[in-house]
């Protein structure tokens, strides 16, 4: 790669670390409790975070296509730092709400723009075919960061529940100079008619007019929602088995390390197995993982199921994102990737309450295999149409 744009890759990795090295994630509920918040208020704050992402996801991706990926990445890293500053200096529900809204908006400005910046930087030098390799490494860095942060955050919280937020502010800040020193790669063309109607036109193009892109986005979103859901529910299953919070946190660290390692080899595995085998095998493992988890009644069987599930996730995530990038025009790439994130959040907003209701009404095990059947039905109903797009 030419020297001009090779510098972007390292800076994008730094932004990834700043975003994923989350010291506060394993202790934030304890922090809320220590601050006098009820459980209801705590989950309201997390809902506000998700809603903020949903509202700004597509508009932020569109701004990246209009004003440049560098602009939105700078804005996203600044907002991410401000959110943790609110947590560090303020107390109480309302200041925490402001923090979650700021963090959610900041996340939406980074989501999609970072992948689009990486792909366009490679494409500018005629190396877009290496995107999967670099995106896989980028994803691995994020998972390794999250894994190490879990242990570090817990250690800091032993001293003070406020301490992880102080350090988190500093970590978030390192993303700002990285974003400021990015170089905007050239694009073939830019959007000529900026406005809300143009956003709708891009969404219409991605989900209605372009058949290949539509089924890539829909299928990728189903698999993405499946992996997101498991990230929350496996903790409940481990707790049901009687494991301590320390063991559950250690399991999270191990799973993130596993995903990060497998992702490093995702491009080689995809080339060796072929597109069809890669898609079908990861689909069966990810959706079937819920069903298998629902029928396991001992940790001896559950933990291997969980490990295999996360290995499949490490392959599927970068591979499916690469398929989308390869068929998306440069001038709308960030917007299209934001549509993918929006679809994942929207499906999750439906599946998460469903899972909770089934779990409360029946049992956690039954909720796992019932939701697994739903995910499998969704995946199987779309995988054939998706695979047809890969043959062209």
C-alpha positions in Angstrom: 0.0 0.0 0.0 1.2 3.5 -0.7 2.6 5.4 2.2 -0.1 8.0 2.0 -3.0 5.7 3.0 -1.2 2.9 4.9 -1.1 5.2 7.9 -4.9 5.0 8.1 -4.9 1.4 9.1 -2.9 1.9 12.3 -5.0 4.8 13.3 -8.2 2.9 12.7 -6.8 0.2 15.0 -6.2 2.8 17.7 -9.8 4.0 17.3 -11.0 0.4 17.7 -9.0 0.0 20.9 -10.3 3.3 22.3 -13.9 2.0 21.6 -13.6 -1.6 22.7 -11.2 -1.4 25.7 -14.2 -1.0 27.9 -13.1 -1.1 31.6 -16.6 -0.1 32.7 -18.6 -2.9 31.0 -18.2 -5.6 33.7 -19.0 -3.3 36.6 -21.4 -0.7 35.3 -24.5 -2.3 36.9 -22.7 -2.3 40.2 -21.8 1.3 39.7 -25.4 2.2 39.1 -26.4 0.4 42.3 -23.7 2.2 44.2 -25.0 5.5 42.9 -28.5 4.8 44.3 -30.2 3.8 41.0 -32.8 1.1 40.9 -32.6 -1.9 38.5 -35.4 -0.3 36.4 -33.5 2.9 36.1 -30.3 1.1 35.2 -32.0 -0.8 32.3 -33.7 2.4 31.2 -30.3 3.9 30.7 -29.2 1.0 28.5 -32.4 1.3 26.5 -31.6 5.0 25.9 -28.2 4.1 24.7 -29.6 1.6 22.1 -32.3 4.1 21.0 -29.7 6.8 20.5 -27.8 4.4 18.2 -30.9 3.5 16.3 -32.0 7.1 15.7 -28.6 8.3 14.5 -27.2 5.1 12.9 -28.2 5.8 9.3 -28.0 9.6 9.3 -24.5 9.3 10.7 -23.5 6.9 8.0 -25.0 9.2 5.4 -23.0 12.2 6.8 -19.9 10.1 6.5 -20.6 9.6 2.8 -21.4 13.4 2.3 -18.8 15.0 4.6 -16.2 12.3 4.7 -15.4 9.3 7.0 -12.7 11.3 8.8 -15.2 14.0 9.9 -17.6 11.5 11.4 -14.8 9.5 13.1 -13.5 12.7 14.7 -16.9 13.6 15.9 -17.6 10.1 17.2 -14.3 9.9 19.2 -15.0 13.3 20.7 -18.5 12.3 21.8 -17.2 9.0 23.1 -14.8 10.9 25.4 -17.4 13.4 26.5 -19.8 10.6 27.5 -17.2 9.2 30.0 -16.4 12.7 31.2 -20.1 13.0 32.2 -19.8 9.8 34.1 -16.5 10.8 35.8 -17.7 14.2 37.0 -21.4 13.8 37.6 -23.8 11.7 39.7 -27.4 10.7 39.4 -29.9 9.4 36.8 -30.1 12.5 34.6 -26.4 13.1 34.1 -26.0 9.3 33.4 -28.8 9.7 30.9 -26.9 12.5 29.2 -23.8 10.3 29.2 -25.6 7.3 27.6 -27.1 9.5 24.9 -23.7 11.0 24.1 -22.1 7.6 24.0 -24.8 6.2 21.8 -24.6 9.0 19.3 -20.8 8.8 19.3 -21.0 5.1 18.7 -23.3 5.7 15.7 -20.8 8.1 14.1 -18.0 5.6 14.3 -20.0 2.5 13.3 -19.8 2.0 9.6 -17.4 4.9 9.0 -14.4 2.9 10.3 -15.1 0.0 8.0 -15.8 2.3 5.1 -12.6 4.2 5.7 -10.6 1.0 5.9 -12.1 -0.4 2.7 -11.7 2.9 0.7 -8.1 3.2 1.9 -7.3 -0.2 0.5 -9.3 0.4 -2.6 -7.4 3.6 -3.3 -4.3 1.5 -3.7 -5.9 -1.3 -5.6 -5.9 -3.7 -2.7 -9.6 -4.0 -1.8 -9.2 -7.8 -2.1 -7.2 -7.6 1.2 -10.0 -6.0 3.1 -11.1 -9.2 4.8 -7.6 -9.7 6.1 -7.4 -6.3 7.6 -11.0 -6.2 8.8 -10.4 -9.6 10.5 -7.3 -8.1 12.3 -9.3 -5.1 13.2 -12.1 -7.3 14.7 -9.5 -9.3 16.5 -8.0 -6.2 18.1 -11.4 -5.2 19.3 -12.0 -8.6 20.9 -8.6 -8.8 22.5 -9.1 -5.3 23.9 -12.5 -6.2 25.3 -11.1 -9.4 26.9 -8.2 -7.5 28.6 -10.5 -4.7 29.7 -12.8 -7.1 31.6 -10.0 -8.2 33.9 -8.5 -4.7 34.2 -11.9 -3.1 34.9 -12.6 -5.6 37.6 -9.3 -5.0 39.3 -9.8 -1.2 39.3 -13.3 -1.6 40.7 -11.9 -3.4 43.7 -10.3 -0.1 44.6 -13.2 2.1 43.7 -16.2 1.7 41.4 -15.5 5.2 40.0 -11.9 4.5 39.1 -12.7 2.5 35.8 -14.6 5.6 34.5 -11.6 7.9 35.1 -9.3 5.5 33.2 -12.0 5.0 30.6 -12.0 8.7 29.8 -8.3 8.6 29.1 -8.6 5.5 26.9 -11.5 7.1 24.9 -9.4 10.2 24.4 -6.6 8.4 22.5 -9.1 7.9 19.7 -9.3 11.7 19.0 -5.7 12.3 17.8 -5.9 9.1 15.8 -9.0 10.3 14.0 -7.6 13.8 13.5 -4.5 12.4 11.7 -6.5 10.2 9.3 -6.2 11.0 5.6 -9.5 10.9 3.6 -9.1 8.4 0.7 -10.4 9.5 -2.7 -13.7 8.2 -3.8 -15.0 7.8 -7.3 -18.0 10.1 -6.7 -19.7 11.8 -3.9 -23.4 12.3 -3.2 -24.7 15.3 -5.2 -28.0 15.9 -3.6 -27.5 15.8 0.1 -30.7 15.7 2.2 -33.2 13.5 4.0 -34.7 12.3 0.7 -31.3 11.2 -0.4 -30.9 9.1 2.7 -34.2 7.4 1.9 -33.0 6.8 -1.6 -29.9 5.1 -0.3 -32.0 2.9 2.0 -34.4 2.2 -0.8 -31.5 1.2 -3.1 -29.9 -1.0 -0.5 -33.1 -2.8 0.7 -35.4 -2.7 -2.4 -33.7 -1.9 -5.7 -30.4 -3.8 -5.3 -31.3 -7.5 -5.0 -27.8 -8.6 -4.1 -27.3 -6.0 -1.5 -30.8 -6.5 0.0 -30.2 -10.2 0.8 -26.6 -9.6 2.0 -27.9 -7.0 4.5 -30.9 -9.1 5.7 -29.0 -12.3 6.1 -26.0 -10.6 7.7 -28.3 -8.8 10.1 -30.0 -12.1 11.2 -26.7 -13.7 12.0 -25.4 -10.5 13.7 -28.5 -10.3 15.9 -28.0 -14.0 16.9 -24.5 -13.4 18.1 -25.5 -10.2 19.9 -28.3 -12.0 21.7 -26.0 -14.8 22.9 -23.6 -12.3 24.3 -26.2 -11.3 26.8 -28.0 -14.5 27.6 -25.1 -16.9 28.1 -24.3 -15.1 31.4 -27.7 -16.0 32.7 -27.2 -19.7 31.9 -23.8 -19.7 33.6 -25.4 -18.0 36.7 -28.1 -20.7 36.6 -25.4 -23.3 36.8 -24.2 -21.6 40.0 -21.0 -20.0 38.8 -19.7 -16.9 40.5 -19.4 -13.5 38.8 -15.6 -13.9 38.7 -16.0 -17.1 36.7 -18.5 -15.5 34.4 -16.2 -12.6 33.8 -13.3 -15.0 33.2 -15.4 -16.8 30.7 -16.2 -13.6 28.9 -12.5 -12.9 28.6 -11.8 -16.4 27.3 -14.5 -16.1 24.7 -13.3 -12.7 23.4 -9.8 -14.1 23.1 -11.2 -17.1 21.2 -13.1 -14.9 18.8 -10.2 -12.7 18.2 -7.9 -15.6 17.4 -10.3 -17.3 15.1 -11.0 -14.0 13.3 -7.3 -13.7 12.4 -7.7 -16.8 10.2 -11.2 -16.1 8.9 -10.0 -15.1 5.4 -7.9 -18.3 5.0 -10.7 -20.5 6.3 -13.2 -18.9 4.0 -11.0 -19.4 1.0 -10.3 -23.0 2.0 -13.9 -24.0 2.7 -15.5 -21.9 0.0 -18.3 -19.3 0.4 -21.2 -21.8 0.4 -19.7 -24.1 3.0 -18.6 -21.2 5.2 -22.0 -19.6 5.2 -24.0 -22.8 5.8 -21.7 -24.2 8.5 -21.5 -20.9 10.5 -25.3 -20.5 10.1 -26.1 -23.9 11.5 -23.6 -23.6 14.4 -24.8 -20.1 15.4 -28.5 -20.7 15.3 -28.2 -24.3 16.4 -26.0 -23.2 19.3 -29.1 -21.7 21.0 -31.0 -24.9 20.6 -28.1 -27.0 21.9 -27.6 -24.6 24.8 -31.3 -24.9 25.7 -31.0 -28.7 26.0 -27.8 -28.7 28.0 -28.3 -29.1 31.8 -24.7 -29.2 32.9 -21.7 -26.8 32.4 -19.6 -29.7 31.0 -21.7 -29.7 27.9 -22.7 -26.0 27.8 -19.2 -24.6 27.8 -18.1 -26.5 24.7 -21.3 -25.4 22.9 -20.5 -21.8 23.8 -16.9 -22.1 22.6 -18.0 -23.5 19.2 -20.6 -20.8 18.9 -18.0 -18.1 19.4 -15.6 -19.7 17.0 -18.3 -19.5 14.3 -19.0 -15.9 15.2 -15.3 -15.1 14.7 -15.6 -16.4 11.1 -19.0 -15.1 10.2 -18.7 -11.5 11.3 -15.8 -10.3 9.2 -16.7 -12.6 6.2 -20.3 -11.3 5.9 -19.2 -7.7 6.3 -16.7 -8.3 3.5 -19.4 -9.6 1.2 -21.4 -6.4 1.7 -18.4 -4.1 1.1 -17.5 -5.9 -2.1 -20.8 -5.1 -3.8 -21.5 -1.6 -2.3 -20.6 1.6 -4.2 -18.0 3.7 -2.5 -20.1 6.8 -2.3 -22.8 5.1 -0.1 -20.7 2.5 1.7 -20.9 4.0 5.2 -24.6 4.6 4.9 -25.2 1.0 3.8 -23.0 -0.4 6.7 -25.1 1.8 9.0 -28.3 0.2 7.6 -26.8 -3.2 8.6 -26.2 -2.0 12.1 -29.7 -0.5 12.3 -31.3 -3.8 11.2 -29.4 -5.7 13.9 -30.5 -3.2 16.6 -34.1 -3.3 15.3 -34.3 -7.1 15.2 -32.6 -7.3 18.7 -35.2 -4.8 20.0 -37.9 -7.4 19.1 -36.0 -10.6 20.1 -34.7 -9.4 23.4 -38.1 -8.7 25.1 -39.4 -12.0 23.5 -36.6 -13.9 25.1 -37.1 -12.2 28.5 -40.9 -13.0 28.4 -40.4 -16.6 27.5 -37.7 -17.0 30.1 -40.0 -15.5 32.8 -43.0 -17.5 31.7 -41.4 -20.8 31.0 -37.7 -21.2 31.8 -34.3 -20.0 30.6 -33.6 -23.3 28.8 -36.9 -23.2 26.9 -36.3 -19.6 26.0 -32.9 -20.6 24.5 -34.2 -23.3 22.2 -37.4 -21.5 21.2 -35.5 -18.3 20.2 -32.9 -20.6 18.6 -35.7 -22.1 16.4 -36.8 -18.6 15.5 -33.3 -17.5 14.5 -32.8 -20.8 12.5 -36.1 -20.3 10.7 -35.1 -16.7 9.8 -31.7 -17.8 8.6 -32.9 -20.8 6.6 -35.7 -18.7 5.0 -33.1 -16.2 3.6 -29.9 -18.2 3.1 -30.8 -19.6 -0.3 -31.5 -16.1 -1.6 -28.3 -14.9 0.0 -26.2 -17.7 -1.5 -27.5 -16.9 -5.0 -26.0 -13.4 -4.7 -22.6 -14.9 -4.1 -22.6 -16.8 -7.3 -22.8 -13.7 -9.5 
